[in-house]
Amino acid sequence: MSAGLPGCGLGGLFFVICALLGPVRELGRTVRGRSSAADWAQTMRQFGLALAMVVAFDLTRRALGGDVLYFRTVAVTAGVLVAVLVAAKGLDVAASLSRRRQRRRAPSASPSGLERSRYYPQAQLASDPEG
């Protein structure tokens, strides 16, 4: 087992993919009027860094003879990354649906009886037969 190359794991691959897609996202934001020169500068810095990482990886692969770093290894890492992102998004959607259901089950704006005393303590005093 080897430690691998820095930047070729899940985090590195996630950064490279996001940074390479960054200009597309920023273009969409520009079209909607939600971008600025500072946003473009940051996006292009990250794009350049990701491009440099891809070039460095390719040069390393070529320098080591090409058989050392297989495409299959990167593909497996990309597959794991996709699985992690899909699972995270699935959990996010499930949590969102759960919150939506809880809001629907919330008591109405004008509670009655016992519920009213929980939300309006002064109502309990007024309806307390012993008091």
C-alpha positions as CSV (number, residue, x, y, z in Angstrom):
1,M,0.0,0.0,0.0
2,S,1.3,3.4,-0.9
3,A,0.3,6.9,0.4
4,G,-0.3,8.1,-3.1
5,L,0.3,11.5,-4.6
6,P,-0.8,14.6,-2.8
7,G,-3.8,16.2,-4.4
8,C,-5.0,12.9,-6.0
9,G,-7.3,11.8,-3.2
10,L,-11.0,12.6,-2.7
11,G,-10.3,16.2,-1.4
12,G,-7.9,17.0,-4.2
13,L,-10.2,15.5,-6.9
14,F,-13.1,17.4,-5.5
15,F,-11.2,20.7,-5.6
16,V,-9.9,20.1,-9.1
17,I,-13.4,19.3,-10.5
18,C,-15.0,22.2,-8.7
19,A,-12.3,24.7,-9.7
20,L,-12.3,23.5,-13.3
21,L,-16.1,24.0,-13.4
22,G,-15.8,27.4,-11.5
23,P,-15.7,29.6,-14.6
24,V,-18.9,28.0,-16.0
25,R,-20.7,28.8,-12.7
26,E,-19.3,32.3,-12.5
27,L,-20.4,32.9,-16.1
28,G,-24.0,32.0,-15.0
29,R,-23.7,34.3,-12.1
30,T,-22.5,37.1,-14.4
31,V,-25.4,36.6,-16.7
32,R,-27.8,37.0,-13.7
33,G,-25.9,40.1,-12.5
34,R,-24.6,38.5,-9.3
35,S,-20.8,38.5,-10.0
36,S,-18.0,40.9,-9.6
37,A,-14.4,41.4,-10.7
38,A,-13.2,40.1,-7.3
39,D,-15.4,36.9,-7.8
40,W,-13.9,36.4,-11.2
41,A,-10.3,36.9,-9.9
42,Q,-10.9,34.3,-7.1
43,T,-12.4,31.9,-9.6
44,M,-9.6,32.2,-12.1
45,R,-7.0,31.8,-9.3
46,Q,-8.6,28.5,-8.3
47,F,-9.0,27.5,-12.0
48,G,-5.3,28.1,-12.6
49,L,-4.3,26.2,-9.5
50,A,-6.5,23.2,-10.5
51,L,-5.0,23.3,-14.1
52,A,-1.5,23.3,-12.6
53,M,-2.4,20.3,-10.5
54,V,-3.7,18.4,-13.5
55,V,-0.6,19.3,-15.5
56,A,1.7,18.3,-12.6
57,F,-0.1,15.0,-12.2
58,D,0.2,14.3,-16.0
59,L,3.9,15.2,-16.0
60,T,4.5,13.0,-13.0
61,R,2.7,10.1,-14.6
62,R,4.8,10.5,-17.8
63,A,8.1,10.9,-15.9
64,L,7.4,7.7,-14.0
65,G,6.7,5.8,-17.2
66,G,3.0,5.9,-17.4
67,D,2.4,2.4,-16.0
68,V,2.8,3.6,-12.4
69,L,-0.3,5.8,-12.2
70,Y,-3.2,4.1,-13.9
71,F,-6.2,5.9,-15.1
72,R,-8.2,3.2,-13.3
73,T,-6.9,4.5,-10.0
74,V,-8.2,8.0,-10.7
75,A,-11.5,6.6,-12.0
76,V,-12.0,4.6,-8.7
77,T,-11.3,7.7,-6.7
78,A,-13.8,9.7,-8.8
79,G,-16.4,6.9,-8.3
80,V,-15.9,7.1,-4.5
81,L,-16.2,10.9,-4.6
82,V,-19.4,10.6,-6.6
83,A,-20.8,8.1,-4.1
84,V,-19.9,10.4,-1.2
85,L,-21.5,13.4,-2.8
86,V,-24.7,11.5,-3.8
87,A,-25.0,10.1,-0.2
88,A,-24.5,13.6,1.3
89,K,-27.1,15.1,-1.1
90,G,-29.5,12.3,-0.3
91,L,-29.2,12.9,3.4
92,D,-29.7,16.7,2.8
93,V,-32.9,16.1,0.9
94,A,-34.1,13.6,3.6
95,A,-33.4,16.2,6.3
96,S,-35.2,18.9,4.3
97,L,-38.3,16.7,3.8
98,S,-38.3,15.9,7.5
99,R,-38.2,19.5,8.5
100,R,-41.0,20.2,6.0
101,R,-43.1,17.5,7.6
102,Q,-42.4,18.8,11.1
103,R,-43.6,22.3,10.1
104,R,-46.8,20.9,8.7
105,R,-47.5,19.1,12.0
106,A,-46.9,22.2,14.0
107,P,-49.9,23.4,16.0
108,S,-52.1,26.0,14.4
109,A,-51.8,29.7,15.2
110,S,-54.7,29.7,17.6
111,P,-54.2,26.7,20.0
112,S,-57.0,25.6,22.3
113,G,-57.2,24.0,25.7
114,L,-54.1,22.4,27.0
115,E,-52.0,23.5,24.0
116,R,-52.9,27.1,24.7
117,S,-51.4,27.0,28.2
118,R,-48.2,25.7,26.7
119,Y,-47.8,28.6,24.3
120,Y,-49.6,31.3,26.4
121,P,-48.8,30.7,30.2
122,Q,-51.3,33.5,31.1
123,A,-54.1,31.5,29.6
124,Q,-53.4,28.7,32.1
125,L,-53.8,31.1,35.0
126,A,-57.1,32.4,33.6
127,S,-58.5,28.9,33.1
128,D,-57.1,27.3,36.3
129,P,-60.2,26.4,38.5
130,E,-58.1,26.3,41.7
131,G,-56.6,29.8,41.2
